Amino acid sequence: MKDNVITDDTRIKASIKTIKYALDNNASVIILSHLGKVKEESDKIKNNLYPVSIRLSELLNTKVIFQETTRSDELTNIASNLKPKEVLLIQNTRYEDVPNKLESSCDLELAKYWASLGDIFINDAYGTLHRAHASNVGISKFLPNGIGFLVQDEITKIDSIVNDNSHPYIVIMGGAKVSDKIKIIENLITKCDKLLIGGGMAYTFLKSQGYNIGTSLCDEDSITFCKDILNKYSNKIVLPVDSITSKSIENASYEVKNIHNFDNDDIGLDIGPETIKLFFDNLKDAKRVIINGPMGMFENNNYANGTKEIYNFLINNNIKTLVGGGDSVSAVNKLSDPSKFYHISTGGGATLEYLEGKTLPGISAINDK
């Protein structure tokens, strides 16, 4: 969402199957969802779910009743009078985080109220399975419960990639910060054959090896981690050998530079042509791939080529690929054909934690899995 306009409706579309199933079986459906972070009153304006109710109405081809409140007599009354095949969307559940974080702290009184509005709870919010919130873990304590088709599909597809025994098994990591990916790197590096690293996080790895990275993005707190893991798995980790650089992000001019030749004011903004070839060489025989994060600042067309080339190579070589949530979804939607990949996950944080080997609270709370 940007300025109260939906810029990507992937997650809304992903929920349609479960909602339609309930409607086709004469249920009345009450939908809870959150949007963004709501830490103060001013955050509510930009994270209002009303535009979602409009898009949901179009996708379901039926009127969606929108309730501006998250708790009220009016909401209770509307919910209790819903007829079969009617849909009610409740305002952003994170509105309850101001001022006391009742949603994100899994306040049971709040969860009990929401549970009182319905008869059965179905968790189809894959993107928040790693959160123990009142609207998922909390409600499940008070109602018969299960998972929806989206959650089922996500878990099945991810398990299929992770538990597949075919090799070579390649992991591609991009995005900005190494610190966000430390646990997943530690977990997957022991299982994969190669770990290809691009995006902003590559420059932290390069700096840990003594390269001058100019003013490129660097996660200083993670340099020791990078150095240690490179020493331990030098035969597995593949780093960029060249970059598309510029003197500033706003500057329209850019050039290709070998990683040995960075000036002090260079910013690395995408992987270069030699790195693309190097990555292709490591991917050419791959049987399965997990890719999480873009290879460069793909939002700017000048720095989107590395990500686009990698996506096209995976598609053209029919490599079983899991695209892991977050920015990766936006990048695929902009640069490639989402339908050509084995699976594109709708959850960034949830997928990362699942791939780290963690138990997801939203799943463990469900009785009928």
Beta strands, then each sheet from edge to edge (+ up, - down):
strand 1: 29-31
strand 2: 64-67
strand 3: 87-90
strand 4: 121-123
strand 5: 145-147
strand 6: 169-173
strand 7: 194-197
strand 8: 237-238
strand 9: 242-246
strand 10: 255-258
strand 11: 267-271
strand 12: 288-292
strand 13: 320-323
strand 14: 343-344
sheet 1: 1+ 3+ 2+
sheet 2: 4+ 5+
sheet 3: 8+ 7+ 6+ 12+ 13+ 14+
sheet 4: 10+ 9- 11+
end
